[in-house]
Amino acid sequence: MSFDLCLYLLNRNYSSWSLRPWLAMRVLKIEFETVMLIVGTPEIPDLGLPAADELMRRAGPTSKVPALHVSKRAGGEKHIIFESIAIMEYLAEDYPQLWPSDRYERAYARSLSAEMATSFGAIRNYAMNLRERREFDPKFYNEKVEKDIYRLSSIWEGLRSKAVAKDSDEGYLFGRFTALDAMYAPVMFRLRSYGLRPKIQGKHAAAYVEHMLKNEYMREWEELASHETEIIPRDELYPSTK
Ligand SMILES: N[C@@H](CCC(=O)N[C@@H](CS)C(=O)NCC(=O)O)C(=O)O
């Protein structure tokens, strides 16, 4: 059966959630269209304003991105898949390689994806802002960020030290790219923007960050983002108070 896929995104420079399924879809070489909802314009200066709320309603029932609009070419039926993890699961039905093939590795990848989606509040307080390049500033480094970075380091070090031994290793957490790598993608940009890379512990974890930043589709996202000139004021705050 043939479907048209259309992924709704917010400004690439800032939208961490938008990046995750977009990256997964690009790595899987899925054909899809994108609809960019752009904030930071004279008409829609910031998120949270009535004009922005109206724009975001185009995405779907939660007024949030990403949202995957699926239309069945023949029947004209339309579906909106929202929430990043649900989009990953929807894609994985046609592209099972999006998760590890081993049942317990798959369960672990799903556990870690859910953890990424619901935890790590301290590191997520650093807005994803691709244009930002700051030196490490101890003033904004506290125990909570340290704890998040320690947890990320130990997950990445644990998975990468195992994967590195596989003949088929491609540098990702389970060897080849999975949805879990996509879930961590915005963290890589945050680590770079705020001078936090040296805080990652473990040689495999540190190498993983560099590998992700070099991924051709991460770079494609950055390239596309580099053409955006809009400023979303709430995502320019450091540290974030939003
Ligand atoms: N739980 C959602 C989070 C999505 C989310 O918060 N998206 C942000 C953009 S990065 C958004 O749409 N914000 C719109 C707003 O705050 O009005 C998911 O997993 O997709």
PDBQT file of the ligand as one rigid body, heavy atoms in Angstrom, charges set to zero:
ROOT
HETATM    1  N1  LIG A 301       6.381  15.068  23.768  1.00  0.00    +0.000 N 
HETATM    2  C1  LIG A 301       6.476  15.709  22.468  1.00  0.00    +0.000 C 
HETATM    3  C2  LIG A 301       7.206  17.020  22.635  1.00  0.00    +0.000 C 
HETATM    4  C3  LIG A 301       7.090  17.894  21.412  1.00  0.00    +0.000 C 
HETATM    5  C4  LIG A 301       7.457  19.359  21.678  1.00  0.00    +0.000 C 
HETATM    6  O1  LIG A 301       7.466  19.835  22.817  1.00  0.00    +0.000 OA
HETATM    7  N2  LIG A 301       7.706  20.091  20.583  1.00  0.00    +0.000 N 
HETATM    8  C5  LIG A 301       7.968  21.525  20.657  1.00  0.00    +0.000 C 
HETATM    9  C6  LIG A 301       9.012  21.924  19.626  1.00  0.00    +0.000 C 
HETATM   10  S1  LIG A 301      10.633  21.347  19.929  1.00  0.00    +0.000 SA
HETATM   11  C7  LIG A 301       6.735  22.278  20.261  1.00  0.00    +0.000 C 
HETATM   12  O2  LIG A 301       6.016  21.867  19.374  1.00  0.00    +0.000 OA
HETATM   13  N3  LIG A 301       6.463  23.420  20.885  1.00  0.00    +0.000 N 
HETATM   14  C8  LIG A 301       5.351  24.254  20.532  1.00  0.00    +0.000 C 
HETATM   15  C9  LIG A 301       4.880  25.132  21.612  1.00  0.00    +0.000 C 
HETATM   16  O3  LIG A 301       5.475  25.083  22.701  1.00  0.00    +0.000 OA
HETATM   17  O4  LIG A 301       3.937  25.877  21.368  1.00  0.00    +0.000 OA
HETATM   18  C10 LIG A 301       7.151  14.740  21.486  1.00  0.00    +0.000 C 
HETATM   19  O5  LIG A 301       7.719  13.728  21.945  1.00  0.00    +0.000 OA
HETATM   20  O6  LIG A 301       7.085  14.911  20.266  1.00  0.00    +0.000 OA
ENDROOT
TORSDOF 0
